[in-house]
Amino acid sequence: MEVQVRNTPFYVKGIAVGDIVRVRADHERREFVFEEFVSESGHSTVRIIIKDDDAGDMVDATPSVPGRLIRRGTYGRSTCRRTLITHP
């Protein structure tokens, strides 16, 4: 089945919001599994691992741009923050 990516995954490289990918249903695990890339949307995704709180505050203070999606989370078990910036 072909689907459009609506939310950039943290752990998958080479895929951005709006891309079209082919997936298959894994009924045992109750999830979709990536099979192949079909077409790109033209968006770019940058992953940033922030180890310093001051640097993280600078990224958080970055002005919002229409069409830009910013997601934040923790990196593994450390206190680092991860930021995904997807830009058209």
N, CA, C and O atoms as a Maestro MAE file, in Angstrom:
{
 s_m_m2io_version
 :::
 2.0.0
}

f_m_ct {
 s_m_title
 :::
 protein
 m_atom[352] {
  # First column is atom index #
  i_m_mmod_type
  r_m_x_coord
  r_m_y_coord
  r_m_z_coord
  i_m_residue_number
  s_m_chain_name
  s_m_pdb_residue_name
  s_m_pdb_atom_name
  i_m_atomic_number
  :::
  1 25 0.849 -1.162 0.000 1 A "MET " " N  " 7
  2 3 0.000 0.000 0.000 1 A "MET " " CA " 6
  3 2 0.904 1.237 0.000 1 A "MET " " C  " 6
  4 15 1.925 1.258 0.688 1 A "MET " " O  " 8
  5 25 0.538 2.252 -0.758 2 A "GLU " " N  " 7
  6 3 1.282 3.511 -0.790 2 A "GLU " " CA " 6
  7 2 0.610 4.519 0.123 2 A "GLU " " C  " 6
  8 15 -0.612 4.664 0.114 2 A "GLU " " O  " 8
  9 25 1.436 5.230 0.930 3 A "VAL " " N  " 7
  10 3 0.919 6.221 1.858 3 A "VAL " " CA " 6
  11 2 1.788 7.478 1.796 3 A "VAL " " C  " 6
  12 15 2.951 7.433 1.395 3 A "VAL " " O  " 8
  13 25 1.198 8.587 2.200 4 A "GLN " " N  " 7
  14 3 1.936 9.842 2.285 4 A "GLN " " CA " 6
  15 2 2.376 10.047 3.733 4 A "GLN " " C  " 6
  16 15 1.576 9.915 4.658 4 A "GLN " " O  " 8
  17 25 3.649 10.369 3.917 5 A "VAL " " N  " 7
  18 3 4.191 10.594 5.256 5 A "VAL " " CA " 6
  19 2 3.617 11.898 5.794 5 A "VAL " " C  " 6
  20 15 3.749 12.947 5.163 5 A "VAL " " O  " 8
  21 25 2.983 11.833 6.953 6 A "ARG " " N  " 7
  22 3 2.349 13.013 7.559 6 A "ARG " " CA " 6
  23 2 3.110 13.517 8.770 6 A "ARG " " C  " 6
  24 15 2.839 14.612 9.262 6 A "ARG " " O  " 8
  25 25 4.069 12.723 9.260 7 A "ASN " " N  " 7
  26 3 4.814 13.080 10.448 7 A "ASN " " CA " 6
  27 2 6.198 12.445 10.318 7 A "ASN " " C  " 6
  28 15 6.300 11.221 10.238 7 A "ASN " " O  " 8
  29 25 7.248 13.233 10.296 8 A "THR " " N  " 7
  30 3 8.589 12.714 10.082 8 A "THR " " CA " 6
  31 2 9.018 11.835 11.254 8 A "THR " " C  " 6
  32 15 9.036 12.288 12.398 8 A "THR " " O  " 8
  33 25 9.364 10.581 10.972 9 A "PRO " " N  " 7
  34 3 9.808 9.704 12.058 9 A "PRO " " CA " 6
  35 2 11.225 10.051 12.516 9 A "PRO " " C  " 6
  36 15 12.073 10.403 11.696 9 A "PRO " " O  " 8
  37 25 11.484 9.952 13.833 10 A "PHE " " N  " 7
  38 3 12.808 10.267 14.369 10 A "PHE " " CA " 6
  39 2 13.880 9.294 13.886 10 A "PHE " " C  " 6
  40 15 15.019 9.701 13.653 10 A "PHE " " O  " 8
  41 25 13.540 8.039 13.733 11 A "TYR " " N  " 7
  42 3 14.558 7.033 13.488 11 A "TYR " " CA " 6
  43 2 14.717 6.622 12.025 11 A "TYR " " C  " 6
  44 15 15.523 5.738 11.731 11 A "TYR " " O  " 8
  45 25 13.995 7.219 11.124 12 A "VAL " " N  " 7
  46 3 14.090 6.859 9.711 12 A "VAL " " CA " 6
  47 2 14.765 7.995 8.958 12 A "VAL " " C  " 6
  48 15 14.295 9.132 8.990 12 A "VAL " " O  " 8
  49 25 15.861 7.690 8.283 13 A "LYS " " N  " 7
  50 3 16.580 8.709 7.523 13 A "LYS " " CA " 6
  51 2 16.140 8.666 6.066 13 A "LYS " " C  " 6
  52 15 15.748 7.616 5.558 13 A "LYS " " O  " 8
  53 25 16.208 9.811 5.401 14 A "GLY " " N  " 7
  54 3 15.908 9.868 3.984 14 A "GLY " " CA " 6
  55 2 14.437 10.043 3.647 14 A "GLY " " C  " 6
  56 15 14.053 9.952 2.481 14 A "GLY " " O  " 8
  57 25 13.610 10.293 4.656 15 A "ILE " " N  " 7
  58 3 12.175 10.485 4.436 15 A "ILE " " CA " 6
  59 2 11.748 11.784 5.096 15 A "ILE " " C  " 6
  60 15 12.187 12.098 6.202 15 A "ILE " " O  " 8
  61 25 10.890 12.541 4.418 16 A "ALA " " N  " 7
  62 3 10.400 13.815 4.952 16 A "ALA " " CA " 6
  63 2 8.881 13.881 4.813 16 A "ALA " " C  " 6
  64 15 8.271 13.066 4.121 16 A "ALA " " O  " 8
  65 25 8.290 14.854 5.477 17 A "VAL " " N  " 7
  66 3 6.846 15.070 5.410 17 A "VAL " " CA " 6
  67 2 6.415 15.225 3.951 17 A "VAL " " C  " 6
  68 15 7.042 15.948 3.177 17 A "VAL " " O  " 8
  69 25 5.347 14.540 3.598 18 A "GLY " " N  " 7
  70 3 4.793 14.650 2.250 18 A "GLY " " CA " 6
  71 2 5.322 13.614 1.273 18 A "GLY " " C  " 6
  72 15 4.740 13.433 0.203 18 A "GLY " " O  " 8
  73 25 6.411 12.927 1.611 19 A "ASP " " N  " 7
  74 3 6.934 11.879 0.731 19 A "ASP " " CA " 6
  75 2 5.912 10.754 0.613 19 A "ASP " " C  " 6
  76 15 5.090 10.560 1.509 19 A "ASP " " O  " 8
  77 25 5.965 10.019 -0.487 20 A "ILE " " N  " 7
  78 3 5.113 8.849 -0.691 20 A "ILE " " CA " 6
  79 2 5.996 7.611 -0.521 20 A "ILE " " C  " 6
  80 15 7.047 7.492 -1.151 20 A "ILE " " O  " 8
  81 25 5.549 6.686 0.347 21 A "VAL " " N  " 7
  82 3 6.303 5.459 0.593 21 A "VAL " " CA " 6
  83 2 5.367 4.260 0.476 21 A "VAL " " C  " 6
  84 15 4.150 4.391 0.613 21 A "VAL " " O  " 8
  85 25 5.944 3.107 0.223 22 A "ARG " " N  " 7
  86 3 5.167 1.870 0.174 22 A "ARG " " CA " 6
  87 2 5.405 1.135 1.486 22 A "ARG " " C  " 6
  88 15 6.545 0.965 1.919 22 A "ARG " " O  " 8
  89 25 4.316 0.701 2.113 23 A "VAL " " N  " 7
  90 3 4.377 -0.029 3.375 23 A "VAL " " CA " 6
  91 2 3.543 -1.307 3.265 23 A "VAL " " C  " 6
  92 15 2.704 -1.458 2.377 23 A "VAL " " O  " 8
  93 25 3.804 -2.205 4.191 24 A "ARG " " N  " 7
  94 3 2.973 -3.408 4.295 24 A "ARG " " CA " 6
  95 2 2.509 -3.530 5.738 24 A "ARG " " C  " 6
  96 15 3.203 -3.096 6.657 24 A "ARG " " O  " 8
  97 25 1.363 -4.106 5.931 25 A "ALA " " N  " 7
  98 3 0.823 -4.298 7.278 25 A "ALA " " CA " 6
  99 2 1.451 -5.535 7.905 25 A "ALA " " C  " 6
  100 15 1.472 -6.606 7.300 25 A "ALA " " O  " 8
  101 25 1.956 -5.380 9.108 26 A "ASP " " N  " 7
  102 3 2.438 -6.508 9.897 26 A "ASP " " CA " 6
  103 2 1.379 -6.730 10.973 26 A "ASP " " C  " 6
  104 15 1.378 -6.062 12.007 26 A "ASP " " O  " 8
  105 25 0.488 -7.669 10.718 27 A "HIS " " N  " 7
  106 3 -0.654 -7.882 11.603 27 A "HIS " " CA " 6
  107 2 -0.228 -8.436 12.967 27 A "HIS " " C  " 6
  108 15 -0.877 -8.163 13.977 27 A "HIS " " O  " 8
  109 25 0.842 -9.198 12.996 28 A "GLU " " N  " 7
  110 3 1.319 -9.745 14.268 28 A "GLU " " CA " 6
  111 2 1.813 -8.637 15.192 28 A "GLU " " C  " 6
  112 15 1.516 -8.647 16.386 28 A "GLU " " O  " 8
  113 25 2.569 -7.675 14.642 29 A "ARG " " N  " 7
  114 3 3.091 -6.565 15.453 29 A "ARG " " CA " 6
  115 2 2.128 -5.381 15.501 29 A "ARG " " C  " 6
  116 15 2.341 -4.425 16.246 29 A "ARG " " O  " 8
  117 25 1.065 -5.457 14.695 30 A "ARG " " N  " 7
  118 3 0.039 -4.402 14.631 30 A "ARG " " CA " 6
  119 2 0.633 -3.052 14.239 30 A "ARG " " C  " 6
  120 15 0.388 -2.041 14.897 30 A "ARG " " O  " 8
  121 25 1.424 -3.048 13.154 31 A "GLU " " N  " 7
  122 3 2.027 -1.816 12.660 31 A "GLU " " CA " 6
  123 2 2.322 -1.944 11.181 31 A "GLU " " C  " 6
  124 15 2.299 -3.041 10.622 31 A "GLU " " O  " 8
  125 25 2.600 -0.802 10.546 32 A "PHE " " N  " 7
  126 3 3.020 -0.799 9.157 32 A "PHE " " CA " 6
  127 2 4.541 -0.863 9.108 32 A "PHE " " C  " 6
  128 15 5.230 -0.281 9.945 32 A "PHE " " O  " 8
  129 25 5.051 -1.581 8.111 33 A "VAL " " N  " 7
  130 3 6.489 -1.744 7.943 33 A "VAL " " CA " 6
  131 2 6.885 -1.129 6.602 33 A "VAL " " C  " 6
  132 15 6.294 -1.447 5.570 33 A "VAL " " O  " 8
  133 25 7.879 -0.255 6.619 34 A "PHE " " N  " 7
  134 3 8.384 0.403 5.419 34 A "PHE " " CA " 6
  135 2 8.936 -0.636 4.458 34 A "PHE " " C  " 6
  136 15 9.672 -1.538 4.860 34 A "PHE " " O  " 8
  137 25 8.573 -0.505 3.171 35 A "GLU " " N  " 7
  138 3 9.116 -1.385 2.145 35 A "GLU " " CA " 6
  139 2 10.013 -0.631 1.177 35 A "GLU " " C  " 6
  140 15 11.142 -1.047 0.914 35 A "GLU " " O  " 8
  141 25 9.500 0.502 0.638 36 A "GLU " " N  " 7
  142 3 10.331 1.259 -0.296 36 A "GLU " " CA " 6
  143 2 9.837 2.692 -0.462 36 A "GLU " " C  " 6
  144 15 8.676 3.012 -0.206 36 A "GLU " " O  " 8
  145 25 10.750 3.525 -0.892 37 A "PHE " " N  " 7
  146 3 10.474 4.935 -1.171 37 A "PHE " " CA " 6
  147 2 9.856 5.022 -2.561 37 A "PHE " " C  " 6
  148 15 10.353 4.385 -3.489 37 A "PHE " " O  " 8
  149 25 8.777 5.802 -2.728 38 A "VAL " " N  " 7
  150 3 8.106 5.922 -4.028 38 A "VAL " " CA " 6
  151 2 8.401 7.278 -4.672 38 A "VAL " " C  " 6
  152 15 8.882 7.329 -5.804 38 A "VAL " " O  " 8
  153 25 8.116 8.384 -3.958 39 A "SER " " N  " 7
  154 3 8.390 9.710 -4.522 39 A "SER " " CA " 6
  155 2 8.598 10.724 -3.412 39 A "SER " " C  " 6
  156 15 8.091 10.567 -2.301 39 A "SER " " O  " 8
  157 25 9.354 11.768 -3.732 40 A "GLU " " N  " 7
  158 3 9.663 12.788 -2.729 40 A "GLU " " CA " 6
  159 2 8.752 13.995 -2.839 40 A "GLU " " C  " 6
  160 15 8.198 14.288 -3.898 40 A "GLU " " O  " 8
  161 25 8.611 14.690 -1.714 41 A "SER " " N  " 7
  162 3 7.724 15.851 -1.651 41 A "SER " " CA " 6
  163 2 8.452 17.163 -1.914 41 A "SER " " C  " 6
  164 15 7.827 18.182 -2.211 41 A "SER " " O  " 8
  165 25 9.780 17.131 -1.803 42 A "GLY " " N  " 7
  166 3 10.541 18.363 -1.942 42 A "GLY " " CA " 6
  167 2 10.917 18.977 -0.601 42 A "GLY " " C  " 6
  168 15 11.652 19.963 -0.552 42 A "GLY " " O  " 8
  169 25 10.411 18.395 0.495 43 A "HIS " " N  " 7
  170 3 10.763 18.862 1.839 43 A "HIS " " CA " 6
  171 2 12.123 18.296 2.240 43 A "HIS " " C  " 6
  172 15 12.551 17.258 1.734 43 A "HIS " " O  " 8
  173 25 12.785 18.981 3.145 44 A "SER " " N  " 7
  174 3 14.045 18.510 3.713 44 A "SER " " CA " 6
  175 2 13.879 18.370 5.218 44 A "SER " " C  " 6
  176 15 13.135 19.129 5.839 44 A "SER " " O  " 8
  177 25 14.566 17.408 5.798 45 A "THR " " N  " 7
  178 3 14.525 17.216 7.246 45 A "THR " " CA " 6
  179 2 15.939 17.263 7.792 45 A "THR " " C  " 6
  180 15 16.847 16.627 7.258 45 A "THR " " O  " 8
  181 25 16.114 18.026 8.864 46 A "VAL " " N  " 7
  182 3 17.409 18.131 9.543 46 A "VAL " " CA " 6
  183 2 17.221 17.598 10.951 46 A "VAL " " C  " 6
  184 15 16.305 18.015 11.661 46 A "VAL " " O  " 8
  185 25 18.082 16.680 11.356 47 A "ARG " " N  " 7
  186 3 18.036 16.148 12.724 47 A "ARG " " CA " 6
  187 2 19.152 16.790 13.525 47 A "ARG " " C  " 6
  188 15 20.304 16.823 13.093 47 A "ARG " " O  " 8
  189 25 18.800 17.296 14.693 48 A "ILE " " N  " 7
  190 3 19.768 17.969 15.549 48 A "ILE " " CA " 6
  191 2 19.748 17.286 16.912 48 A "ILE " " C  " 6
  192 15 18.690 17.152 17.528 48 A "ILE " " O  " 8
  193 25 20.915 16.853 17.383 49 A "ILE " " N  " 7
  194 3 21.024 16.319 18.739 49 A "ILE " " CA " 6
  195 2 21.682 17.404 19.576 49 A "ILE " " C  " 6
  196 15 22.797 17.839 19.285 49 A "ILE " " O  " 8
  197 25 20.987 17.833 20.609 50 A "ILE " " N  " 7
  198 3 21.429 18.967 21.428 50 A "ILE " " CA " 6
  199 2 21.882 18.438 22.785 50 A "ILE " " C  " 6
  200 15 21.099 17.838 23.521 50 A "ILE " " O  " 8
  201 25 23.158 18.668 23.109 51 A "LYS " " N  " 7
  202 3 23.692 18.184 24.376 51 A "LYS " " CA " 6
  203 2 23.829 19.298 25.405 51 A "LYS " " C  " 6
  204 15 24.071 19.028 26.581 51 A "LYS " " O  " 8
  205 25 23.680 20.527 24.983 52 A "ASP " " N  " 7
  206 3 23.854 21.681 25.865 52 A "ASP " " CA " 6
  207 2 22.520 22.407 25.986 52 A "ASP " " C  " 6
  208 15 21.910 22.749 24.974 52 A "ASP " " O  " 8
  209 25 22.060 22.645 27.214 53 A "ASP " " N  " 7
  210 3 20.762 23.293 27.414 53 A "ASP " " CA " 6
  211 2 20.696 24.676 26.775 53 A "ASP " " C  " 6
  212 15 19.654 25.050 26.237 53 A "ASP " " O  " 8
  213 25 21.793 25.449 26.824 54 A "ASP " " N  " 7
  214 3 21.790 26.783 26.228 54 A "ASP " " CA " 6
  215 2 21.589 26.708 24.718 54 A "ASP " " C  " 6
  216 15 20.849 27.507 24.144 54 A "ASP " " O  " 8
  217 25 22.251 25.743 24.076 55 A "ALA " " N  " 7
  218 3 22.083 25.566 22.633 55 A "ALA " " CA " 6
  219 2 20.650 25.144 22.323 55 A "ALA " " C  " 6
  220 15 20.068 25.587 21.333 55 A "ALA " " O  " 8
  221 25 20.087 24.288 23.167 56 A "GLY " " N  " 7
  222 3 18.698 23.865 22.969 56 A "GLY " " CA " 6
  223 2 17.743 25.023 23.065 56 A "GLY " " C  " 6
  224 15 16.774 25.099 22.310 56 A "GLY " " O  " 8
  225 25 18.008 25.939 23.998 57 A "ASP " " N  " 7
  226 3 17.162 27.124 24.128 57 A "ASP " " CA " 6
  227 2 17.238 27.994 22.882 57 A "ASP " " C  " 6
  228 15 16.243 28.601 22.485 57 A "ASP " " O  " 8
  229 25 18.423 28.058 22.260 58 A "MET " " N  " 7
  230 3 18.575 28.853 21.027 58 A "MET " " CA " 6
  231 2 17.740 28.247 19.903 58 A "MET " " C  " 6
  232 15 17.076 28.967 19.157 58 A "MET " " O  " 8
  233 25 17.776 26.927 19.787 59 A "VAL " " N  " 7
  234 3 16.984 26.260 18.738 59 A "VAL " " CA " 6
  235 2 15.501 26.455 19.006 59 A "VAL " " C  " 6
  236 15 14.729 26.718 18.084 59 A "VAL " " O  " 8
  237 25 15.095 26.323 20.284 60 A "ASP " " N  " 7
  238 3 13.687 26.505 20.637 60 A "ASP " " CA " 6
  239 2 13.203 27.916 20.309 60 A "ASP " " C  " 6
  240 15 12.031 28.120 19.995 60 A "ASP " " O  " 8
  241 25 14.106 28.879 20.383 61 A "ALA " " N  " 7
  242 3 13.736 30.278 20.147 61 A "ALA " " CA " 6
  243 2 13.752 30.645 18.658 61 A "ALA " " C  " 6
  244 15 13.430 31.777 18.298 61 A "ALA " " O  " 8
  245 25 14.125 29.695 17.794 62 A "THR " " N  " 7
  246 3 14.154 29.963 16.359 62 A "THR " " CA " 6
  247 2 12.754 30.348 15.890 62 A "THR " " C  " 6
  248 15 11.788 29.640 16.174 62 A "THR " " O  " 8
  249 25 12.638 31.466 15.173 63 A "PRO " " N  " 7
  250 3 11.302 31.899 14.716 63 A "PRO " " CA " 6
  251 2 10.638 30.841 13.841 63 A "PRO " " C  " 6
  252 15 11.290 30.162 13.049 63 A "PRO " " O  " 8
  253 25 9.346 30.723 14.004 64 A "SER " " N  " 7
  254 3 8.581 29.789 13.200 64 A "SER " " CA " 6
  255 2 8.439 30.323 11.774 64 A "SER " " C  " 6
  256 15 8.263 31.521 11.555 64 A "SER " " O  " 8
  257 25 8.517 29.414 10.825 65 A "VAL " " N  " 7
  258 3 8.358 29.756 9.416 65 A "VAL " " CA " 6
  259 2 7.167 28.956 8.906 65 A "VAL " " C  " 6
  260 15 7.072 27.763 9.194 65 A "VAL " " O  " 8
  261 25 6.254 29.573 8.156 66 A "PRO " " N  " 7
  262 3 5.110 28.813 7.634 66 A "PRO " " CA " 6
  263 2 5.575 27.564 6.889 66 A "PRO " " C  " 6
  264 15 6.473 27.634 6.050 66 A "PRO " " O  " 8
  265 25 4.974 26.450 7.189 67 A "GLY " " N  " 7
  266 3 5.332 25.199 6.539 67 A "GLY " " CA " 6
  267 2 6.407 24.419 7.265 67 A "GLY " " C  " 6
  268 15 6.643 23.255 6.941 67 A "GLY " " O  " 8
  269 25 7.067 25.031 8.242 68 A "ARG " " N  " 7
  270 3 8.124 24.332 8.975 68 A "ARG " " CA " 6
  271 2 7.500 23.558 10.127 68 A "ARG " " C  " 6
  272 15 6.647 24.077 10.848 68 A "ARG " " O  " 8
  273 25 7.928 22.324 10.291 69 A "LEU " " N  " 7
  274 3 7.462 21.481 11.369 69 A "LEU " " CA " 6
  275 2 8.638 21.204 12.289 69 A "LEU " " C  " 6
  276 15 9.687 20.751 11.831 69 A "LEU " " O  " 8
  277 25 8.482 21.467 13.571 70 A "ILE " " N  " 7
  278 3 9.547 21.190 14.536 70 A "ILE " " CA " 6
  279 2 9.020 20.200 15.556 70 A "ILE " " C  " 6
  280 15 7.989 20.432 16.188 70 A "ILE " " O  " 8
  281 25 9.739 19.086 15.714 71 A "ARG " " N  " 7
  282 3 9.392 18.073 16.719 71 A "ARG " " CA " 6
  283 2 10.551 17.952 17.681 71 A "ARG " " C  " 6
  284 15 11.712 18.022 17.278 71 A "ARG " " O  " 8
  285 25 10.243 17.773 18.944 72 A "ARG " " N  " 7
  286 3 11.285 17.632 19.953 72 A "ARG " " CA " 6
  287 2 11.062 16.375 20.772 72 A "ARG " " C  " 6
  288 15 9.925 15.941 20.956 72 A "ARG " " O  " 8
  289 25 12.142 15.793 21.262 73 A "GLY " " N  " 7
  290 3 12.050 14.612 22.118 73 A "GLY " " CA " 6
  291 2 13.368 14.403 22.826 73 A "GLY " " C  " 6
  292 15 14.308 15.179 22.652 73 A "GLY " " O  " 8
  293 25 13.437 13.353 23.625 74 A "THR " " N  " 7
  294 3 14.692 13.041 24.298 74 A "THR " " CA " 6
  295 2 15.473 12.039 23.467 74 A "THR " " C  " 6
  296 15 14.897 11.326 22.645 74 A "THR " " O  " 8
  297 25 16.760 11.982 23.673 75 A "TYR " " N  " 7
  298 3 17.632 11.102 22.896 75 A "TYR " " CA " 6
  299 2 18.067 9.946 23.778 75 A "TYR " " C  " 6
  300 15 18.923 10.101 24.649 75 A "TYR " " O  " 8
  301 25 17.480 8.804 23.547 76 A "GLY " " N  " 7
  302 3 17.813 7.635 24.349 76 A "GLY " " CA " 6
  303 2 17.518 7.888 25.819 76 A "GLY " " C  " 6
  304 15 16.477 8.443 26.168 76 A "GLY " " O  " 8
  305 25 18.432 7.481 26.663 77 A "ARG " " N  " 7
  306 3 18.251 7.654 28.101 77 A "ARG " " CA " 6
  307 2 18.999 8.864 28.623 77 A "ARG " " C  " 6
  308 15 18.979 9.135 29.824 77 A "ARG " " O  " 8
  309 25 19.657 9.594 27.739 78 A "SER " " N  " 7
  310 3 20.438 10.747 28.175 78 A "SER " " CA " 6
  311 2 19.542 11.972 28.323 78 A "SER " " C  " 6
  312 15 18.341 11.923 28.057 78 A "SER " " O  " 8
  313 25 20.144 13.049 28.744 79 A "THR " " N  " 7
  314 3 19.399 14.296 28.897 79 A "THR " " CA " 6
  315 2 19.436 15.129 27.618 79 A "THR " " C  " 6
  316 15 18.947 16.259 27.593 79 A "THR " " O  " 8
  317 25 20.012 14.572 26.568 80 A "CYS " " N  " 7
  318 3 20.073 15.293 25.296 80 A "CYS " " CA " 6
  319 2 18.667 15.473 24.736 80 A "CYS " " C  " 6
  320 15 17.767 14.680 25.013 80 A "CYS " " O  " 8
  321 25 18.496 16.522 23.948 81 A "ARG " " N  " 7
  322 3 17.223 16.737 23.259 81 A "ARG " " CA " 6
  323 2 17.451 16.518 21.773 81 A "ARG " " C  " 6
  324 15 18.527 16.804 21.247 81 A "ARG " " O  " 8
  325 25 16.436 16.012 21.111 82 A "ARG " " N  " 7
  326 3 16.477 15.851 19.665 82 A "ARG " " CA " 6
  327 2 15.473 16.808 19.068 82 A "ARG " " C  " 6
  328 15 14.384 17.005 19.606 82 A "ARG " " O  " 8
  329 25 15.846 17.394 17.964 83 A "THR " " N  " 7
  330 3 14.929 18.273 17.258 83 A "THR " " CA " 6
  331 2 14.928 17.894 15.790 83 A "THR " " C  " 6
  332 15 15.989 17.728 15.189 83 A "THR " " O  " 8
  333 25 13.753 17.756 15.211 84 A "LEU " " N  " 7
  334 3 13.608 17.544 13.769 84 A "LEU " " CA " 6
  335 2 13.033 18.816 13.198 84 A "LEU " " C  " 6
  336 15 12.013 19.314 13.675 84 A "LEU " " O  " 8
  337 25 13.682 19.345 12.177 85 A "ILE " " N  " 7
  338 3 13.152 20.524 11.497 85 A "ILE " " CA " 6
  339 2 12.885 20.105 10.055 85 A "ILE " " C  " 6
  340 15 13.808 19.751 9.321 85 A "ILE " " O  " 8
  341 25 11.641 20.147 9.664 86 A "THR " " N  " 7
  342 3 11.247 19.815 8.293 86 A "THR " " CA " 6
  343 2 10.822 21.091 7.617 86 A "THR " " C  " 6
  344 15 9.953 21.805 8.118 86 A "THR " " O  " 8
  345 25 11.424 21.385 6.486 87 A "HIS " " N  " 7
  346 3 11.175 22.653 5.816 87 A "HIS " " CA " 6
  347 2 10.869 22.414 4.348 87 A "HIS " " C  " 6
  348 15 11.543 21.618 3.694 87 A "HIS " " O  " 8
  349 25 9.849 23.102 3.821 88 A "PRO " " N  " 7
  350 3 9.506 22.930 2.410 88 A "PRO " " CA " 6
  351 2 10.559 23.533 1.489 88 A "PRO " " C  " 6
  352 15 10.418 23.471 0.267 88 A "PRO " " O  " 8
  :::
 }
 m_bond[351] {
  # First column is bond index #
  i_m_from
  i_m_to
  i_m_order
  :::
  1 1 2 1
  2 2 3 1
  3 3 4 2
  4 3 5 1
  5 5 6 1
  6 6 7 1
  7 7 8 2
  8 7 9 1
  9 9 10 1
  10 10 11 1
  11 11 12 2
  12 11 13 1
  13 13 14 1
  14 14 15 1
  15 15 16 2
  16 15 17 1
  17 17 18 1
  18 18 19 1
  19 19 20 2
  20 19 21 1
  21 21 22 1
  22 22 23 1
  23 23 24 2
  24 23 25 1
  25 25 26 1
  26 26 27 1
  27 27 28 2
  28 27 29 1
  29 29 30 1
  30 30 31 1
  31 31 32 2
  32 31 33 1
  33 33 34 1
  34 34 35 1
  35 35 36 2
  36 35 37 1
  37 37 38 1
  38 38 39 1
  39 39 40 2
  40 39 41 1
  41 41 42 1
  42 42 43 1
  43 43 44 2
  44 43 45 1
  45 45 46 1
  46 46 47 1
  47 47 48 2
  48 47 49 1
  49 49 50 1
  50 50 51 1
  51 51 52 2
  52 51 53 1
  53 53 54 1
  54 54 55 1
  55 55 56 2
  56 55 57 1
  57 57 58 1
  58 58 59 1
  59 59 60 2
  60 59 61 1
  61 61 62 1
  62 62 63 1
  63 63 64 2
  64 63 65 1
  65 65 66 1
  66 66 67 1
  67 67 68 2
  68 67 69 1
  69 69 70 1
  70 70 71 1
  71 71 72 2
  72 71 73 1
  73 73 74 1
  74 74 75 1
  75 75 76 2
  76 75 77 1
  77 77 78 1
  78 78 79 1
  79 79 80 2
  80 79 81 1
  81 81 82 1
  82 82 83 1
  83 83 84 2
  84 83 85 1
  85 85 86 1
  86 86 87 1
  87 87 88 2
  88 87 89 1
  89 89 90 1
  90 90 91 1
  91 91 92 2
  92 91 93 1
  93 93 94 1
  94 94 95 1
  95 95 96 2
  96 95 97 1
  97 97 98 1
  98 98 99 1
  99 99 100 2
  100 99 101 1
  101 101 102 1
  102 102 103 1
  103 103 104 2
  104 103 105 1
  105 105 106 1
  106 106 107 1
  107 107 108 2
  108 107 109 1
  109 109 110 1
  110 110 111 1
  111 111 112 2
  112 111 113 1
  113 113 114 1
  114 114 115 1
  115 115 116 2
  116 115 117 1
  117 117 118 1
  118 118 119 1
  119 119 120 2
  120 119 121 1
  121 121 122 1
  122 122 123 1
  123 123 124 2
  124 123 125 1
  125 125 126 1
  126 126 127 1
  127 127 128 2
  128 127 129 1
  129 129 130 1
  130 130 131 1
  131 131 132 2
  132 131 133 1
  133 133 134 1
  134 134 135 1
  135 135 136 2
  136 135 137 1
  137 137 138 1
  138 138 139 1
  139 139 140 2
  140 139 141 1
  141 141 142 1
  142 142 143 1
  143 143 144 2
  144 143 145 1
  145 145 146 1
  146 146 147 1
  147 147 148 2
  148 147 149 1
  149 149 150 1
  150 150 151 1
  151 151 152 2
  152 151 153 1
  153 153 154 1
  154 154 155 1
  155 155 156 2
  156 155 157 1
  157 157 158 1
  158 158 159 1
  159 159 160 2
  160 159 161 1
  161 161 162 1
  162 162 163 1
  163 163 164 2
  164 163 165 1
  165 165 166 1
  166 166 167 1
  167 167 168 2
  168 167 169 1
  169 169 170 1
  170 170 171 1
  171 171 172 2
  172 171 173 1
  173 173 174 1
  174 174 175 1
  175 175 176 2
  176 175 177 1
  177 177 178 1
  178 178 179 1
  179 179 180 2
  180 179 181 1
  181 181 182 1
  182 182 183 1
  183 183 184 2
  184 183 185 1
  185 185 186 1
  186 186 187 1
  187 187 188 2
  188 187 189 1
  189 189 190 1
  190 190 191 1
  191 191 192 2
  192 191 193 1
  193 193 194 1
  194 194 195 1
  195 195 196 2
  196 195 197 1
  197 197 198 1
  198 198 199 1
  199 199 200 2
  200 199 201 1
  201 201 202 1
  202 202 203 1
  203 203 204 2
  204 203 205 1
  205 205 206 1
  206 206 207 1
  207 207 208 2
  208 207 209 1
  209 209 210 1
  210 210 211 1
  211 211 212 2
  212 211 213 1
  213 213 214 1
  214 214 215 1
  215 215 216 2
  216 215 217 1
  217 217 218 1
  218 218 219 1
  219 219 220 2
  220 219 221 1
  221 221 222 1
  222 222 223 1
  223 223 224 2
  224 223 225 1
  225 225 226 1
  226 226 227 1
  227 227 228 2
  228 227 229 1
  229 229 230 1
  230 230 231 1
  231 231 232 2
  232 231 233 1
  233 233 234 1
  234 234 235 1
  235 235 236 2
  236 235 237 1
  237 237 238 1
  238 238 239 1
  239 239 240 2
  240 239 241 1
  241 241 242 1
  242 242 243 1
  243 243 244 2
  244 243 245 1
  245 245 246 1
  246 246 247 1
  247 247 248 2
  248 247 249 1
  249 249 250 1
  250 250 251 1
  251 251 252 2
  252 251 253 1
  253 253 254 1
  254 254 255 1
  255 255 256 2
  256 255 257 1
  257 257 258 1
  258 258 259 1
  259 259 260 2
  260 259 261 1
  261 261 262 1
  262 262 263 1
  263 263 264 2
  264 263 265 1
  265 265 266 1
  266 266 267 1
  267 267 268 2
  268 267 269 1
  269 269 270 1
  270 270 271 1
  271 271 272 2
  272 271 273 1
  273 273 274 1
  274 274 275 1
  275 275 276 2
  276 275 277 1
  277 277 278 1
  278 278 279 1
  279 279 280 2
  280 279 281 1
  281 281 282 1
  282 282 283 1
  283 283 284 2
  284 283 285 1
  285 285 286 1
  286 286 287 1
  287 287 288 2
  288 287 289 1
  289 289 290 1
  290 290 291 1
  291 291 292 2
  292 291 293 1
  293 293 294 1
  294 294 295 1
  295 295 296 2
  296 295 297 1
  297 297 298 1
  298 298 299 1
  299 299 300 2
  300 299 301 1
  301 301 302 1
  302 302 303 1
  303 303 304 2
  304 303 305 1
  305 305 306 1
  306 306 307 1
  307 307 308 2
  308 307 309 1
  309 309 310 1
  310 310 311 1
  311 311 312 2
  312 311 313 1
  313 313 314 1
  314 314 315 1
  315 315 316 2
  316 315 317 1
  317 317 318 1
  318 318 319 1
  319 319 320 2
  320 319 321 1
  321 321 322 1
  322 322 323 1
  323 323 324 2
  324 323 325 1
  325 325 326 1
  326 326 327 1
  327 327 328 2
  328 327 329 1
  329 329 330 1
  330 330 331 1
  331 331 332 2
  332 331 333 1
  333 333 334 1
  334 334 335 1
  335 335 336 2
  336 335 337 1
  337 337 338 1
  338 338 339 1
  339 339 340 2
  340 339 341 1
  341 341 342 1
  342 342 343 1
  343 343 344 2
  344 343 345 1
  345 345 346 1
  346 346 347 1
  347 347 348 2
  348 347 349 1
  349 349 350 1
  350 350 351 1
  351 351 352 2
  :::
 }
}
